[in-house]
């Protein structure tokens, strides 16, 4: 049975699938995950990418071969600078790690060292973030480690909740490293065709479609909307709340609720719906479409 045909309370397979996929997809980087209710752990920091952009508060490990007095850990200040022995204060904010290496090598070779060998890595990522919001277990900001996929971001946020919808929306600011998208922006993003808004089907992602496992960048907001649901009550075999897709009909909803009981009548179906803030009850046919928040009520037959 697909995720569509399960109750909200049984929405867990998507969460487990993403967690399993995380273990397969990112384990080589030192990130491990456990399935179910077990906690996830980051065993090691993933290796920094040469094109990672350094920012304020990042902690850099700088190694100068055969020069222990120059090798050490350096904190980038709020203005994007840090002080390095012999060279004084250097501006490295907005430079890539490779560019920082080149800068140090160039400066050290001018009267200090002959053919210096320099390596720069990130000891702690503090300047750049990814934001995960909506129906995840631990919404908030994640430190961006230079390379992060959608699966990894969802897993670090505790994975999706039982009420998560069937897709994730990624809102990308034109400028990297910006603040998270606000509520109004996220609301527009769900119906937007803007190039900076990407949608990923979580069912497809769970099935291992790597093309859906987007590479994120600093400043991205990952939003998992709440699933659209309807309530089914009355003379059905499995009354309850069910996840729906857009365009579903009463007939389809009754099917995933186990069908009408022997005492129920398909000619006595009502939809209770909120219209302009007021509760409205209308008669419904099997081919009528349901909407998010509807209650489908099946009444008893007369005879």
Secondary structure, DSSP 8 states (H G I E B T S, - for coil): --GGGSBGGGTHHHHHHHHHHHHHHHGGGTEE--STTS--EE-S-----TT-B--TT-EEEEEETT-TTT-EEEE--TTSEEEETTTEEEE-TT-BHHHHHHHHHHHHTTTT-SS--EEEEEEE--S-EEEEEESBTT-EEEE--S-EEHHHHHHHTT-B-TTB-SEEEEE--SSTT-----HHHHHHHTT---TTEEEEEHHHHHTT-GGGS-EE-TT-EEEE-B--EEEEEESBTT-EEEE--TT-BHHHHHHHTT-B-TTEEEEEEEEEEEETTEEEEEEE-TT-B--TT-EEEEEE---
